[in-house]
Amino acid sequence: MASVDYVEIARNARAWQLEQDISPHRRRLAKSLYELASQLIDPDYGCPTETLAILAMHKHLQRTGNGLH
C-alpha cells in the first residue's frame, strides 16, 4: 500500500471541522478523521485496518463535501 500522508489528511479534516456550511454528521466525521489521522502520524502507531478506515473516511468527506477542500 502506498504511503499515506496523515499530516495532510489531518489538516484537511481540521479545515472541514471549521467550515460553516457543513452538516453536523460531516462535522463529527471530520472530527473523528482528524483524531485518527493525528494518532497515525506517529509511525509506531496504527495498523492496516486503521489505514483503510482513514482512507475511506477521507474519501467520503472529499466526495460529499460541498465545495470543501
URKAPE-V498452 format. One record per pair of residues at least 24 apart in sequence whose C-alpha atoms are under 8 Angstrom apart, sorted by sequence separation. I is the first residue (numbers start at 1). GAP is how many residues later the second one is. D is the distance in Angstrom with one decimal. If there is no record, write none. Layout:
# URKAPE-V498452
((I | GAP | D) (I | GAP | D))
This chain:
# URKAPE-V498452
((9 | 24 | 7.9) (10 | 24 | 4.7) (33 | 24 | 6.6) (9 | 25 | 7.4) (10 | 25 | 7.6) (33 | 25 | 7.1) (10 | 27 | 5.2) (9 | 28 | 6.5) (10 | 28 | 6.0) (29 | 28 | 7.4) (7 | 30 | 7.1) (6 | 31 | 5.2) (7 | 31 | 7.2) (30 | 31 | 7.4) (6 | 32 | 7.1) (29 | 32 | 7.9) (6 | 34 | 6.6) (7 | 34 | 6.4) (6 | 35 | 5.6) (26 | 35 | 7.1) (22 | 43 | 7.6) (13 | 45 | 7.9) (4 | 47 | 7.9) (9 | 49 | 7.1) (19 | 49 | 7.9) (16 | 52 | 6.8) (16 | 53 | 7.5) (15 | 54 | 7.8) (12 | 57 | 6.7))
